[in-house]
């Protein structure tokens, strides 16, 4: 682990904070390994129900990989097979919220897009700047942008490398909300608390269902959704939800 990644648990909500603000929270190999470890802890825990990902300070969510560290890979193949922090975030089984403060560039943008829900502060900026350095993104940049903002806007970002503002990102559908900087983490925590109060198995299967909606033909996606619904319906939590509804009381879900 490293002090450049903070991992905190508050009740049912875990927060992963990239903690290298003096370097715009650019990710080093040690930080990537720490993110991988934090994700494993979240996935192994029955108590953690939602994960927030954010960056320390107001200037940056994450400026991507630390460019100076990239020369430490002896071969392009070693670079290809490195621990990737975006891959790690996508392996989270629990619902994830990106609280984007400041720059979300390159791998930082991919990290935000690897989360299920994205909210941004008013000073946030989003960019796919790799083309300015001679390469392209490799953490899902094209797929995520094309799905979230459309082919033309995705091409504009990827082919120019220029940033877009938080308001533009909201208009394009890249983020769900834009809030004042002081309200960013409180709003993320409020959303997390709402999700954490819902049936956790249902929330996790909803995440799987949304992923399937992007990757399956419509008929197969609906069939898969019905299978997931049946799995949820068979849980103790679903039984508790029905009982609470009948008894007009709040349900108590136990992830069972």
N, C-alpha and C positions, 0 to 999 in steps of 0.2 A: 504494500500500500504506500501511498504518498500523500503528503500534506496538500498537494496540488489538486486533490479530489476529496471533497468532504462528503461523508455519508451519514445522514441523520435519520432517525426514526422517531416519529411523534404519533403515538397511537397506531392507527392503521395506515398512516401515510409516511412513505420514505421520500427523502429528498437527496438527489445527487447534484452536488454543486461543483462545477469546474472552478477551481480556486487558484487561478494564476492571472489575476487581473492586470498585473504589470506587463504581461505579454498577451493581453487581450484574450486570455483563457485558451490560447493555442495549445493543442493537445500533443504531448510527448508520448513515446512508447510506454513509459512508466505510468502515465495517466491512463492510457488505453487499458493497460493491465488492471489498474485499480477500478475502472468502470466495469470491466468484465467480472471482477470479483464482486462488486456491488450488485450487479445484475443477478449473479448466482445466489447471493443472500436473499434478494427479493423473491426470486422464483422458488426458493426452498422454504420460505416462510408462509405459514397459514395466517399469520396476523397481519402482514403487510397486504393491503388491498389496492393501493394506488401509489404511483411513483411520479414525483415532480422532478424534472431536469431543468437546471438553470445555471447561470454563470455568476460569479462574484463580481461586485462592482457594477457601475452603471454604464461603462463604455462598451462592454461586449458580453454577449451570450457565449460565443465561441468563434474565433477567427479561423477555425479549421486546424489542420495539422501544423505543427511547428516546422516551418520550411527548413530551418537550419538543421533539424534532426533527420530530415529525409536522406541526407548524404551518408548517414550512419549505416544504411542498409547496403550490404556488400554487393548484392545483385538485384536486378529488377524482380527476379523470382522471389527473393526473400521479401522484398517490398510487397509483392502480390499476396504472400501468405502470412503477413503480419497480423497480430491481434488488431481487429478493426473496431473502433468504438461505436461506429454506426451499426455494424452487425450486432454488437452486443445489445444496444438499445432495442433493436428490432426483435431480439430474443426474449425480451421481457414478456412474461405471461400476463402481467397485471396491466390494467389501463395506465397510460402514461400521459402526462401533461408537460409540454414544453413552455416554460415561462421565459420568453425571449426579451432580454434587455440589451439594447445596443446592437453591435454587429453580429449577424449570423451569416458568416461567409464560408464558402467552400464546405469543408466537413462540418462546420457549425450549422450551416443550412441543412445539410443532410441529416445531422443529428436531430434538429428540430422536426424535420419531415418524417423521421423515424418514429416520432411520438404520435399518439392517437389524436390529441387535441393540442392546438397551438394558440397561445395568446401572447400579445406583444405589448411592450411599452411604447409610448409615443415616439421615443427616440430610436426605436429599432430600425435596422436596415438589413436587407437581405440581398445576397449576391452569390453568383457562381463564377468566381474570378479566375478559375484554373486556366482558362484559355489565355490569359495575360502572361502566364508563366510557361506555356507550351504544352499543357496537357488538358485533360478534362476530368470531371469528377468521377469517382469510382465507388461511391457509397450509396448509389441509387438515385443520383441527381436527376438524370433525364426521366426516369420512370416516375418518380415522385412529382416532379414539376409538371410533366405532361398530364398526369392524372388530376393534379390539384388546380392548375391555372390555365390549362389548355395548351395546345401545340404551339401556337404563335407566340404567346407570352413566354413559354418555356424556351423556345428558340431564341427569343430576344435576350433573355437572361444568360443562357449558356453561350451564345455566340458573341455577345458583346462583353460579358463579364462585369457589366456595370450594375451598381446597386439600385434597388428600389426601396421606397420609403415604406413605413408601417401602414400608412393609409392606402397606398397602392396595393400592398400585399393583402390588406383586408378586402379591398374592392375586387381583387382577383380570386379571393377564396383561399389564399395561402395561410391566413390566420383567421381565427373565429372572432376575436375581439382585439381592440386596441384600447389600452387604459393608461392613465398617468403612471409614470415610473413608480411613484410611491405606492400605488395600488396594485402593482403587478403580482407580487408574491401573495398578498392577502387574497386577491382574486383567484389565483391558482389554488391556494389552500381551500378557499370556499368551494370551488368546483370539486377538488379532491375529496373534501368532506362529504359532499353530496353523493359522489360516486361510491365512496367507502360505506355509506349508509345503505346502499342497495345490496341485493343478493350477490355475493362475490363470484360464485360460480357462473351466474348469469352474466355478470360483467365481463368475465374472462371469455366466455363463449361468444358474447357480443363482439369482442375484439377479433376472435377467429372468424366470425361471420362477416365482419367488415372487410377483413383481408381477403376472404374468399370472393367477395363481391367484385373485387378488382381482377381476380385471376381465373374465374370460372365463367363458362357460358351461363346465360340466364337460367335455363332449366336446371342445370346442375347446381347452380348457386342456391336456387330455391329448395331443391331437394336436400342439399347440405344444411340449409337453414332449418328445415323441418327436423332433420336428425338432431341438430344441436338443441332445438326446442324440446324434443323428446327427452334428451339427456337431462336438461334442466328440470323438466317436469317431474322427473323421477327422483330428484334430490330431496333431502329433508328440508332444505331452505324453501323449496317451492311449496311443500306441505305447510310449513310455518307461515308462508305468505298468504296462503288461502285461509288458514285458521285465523290469522290476524285480521284479515279482511272481514270474515264473518263476525269476529268478536269486536270489531271496531277499535283496534288498538295498534300501536306501531309494531311491526314485525321485528324479531330478534334473529338475525341471520348468523349462522355459525360456519359457513363454508363446508357444508356437509350435504 
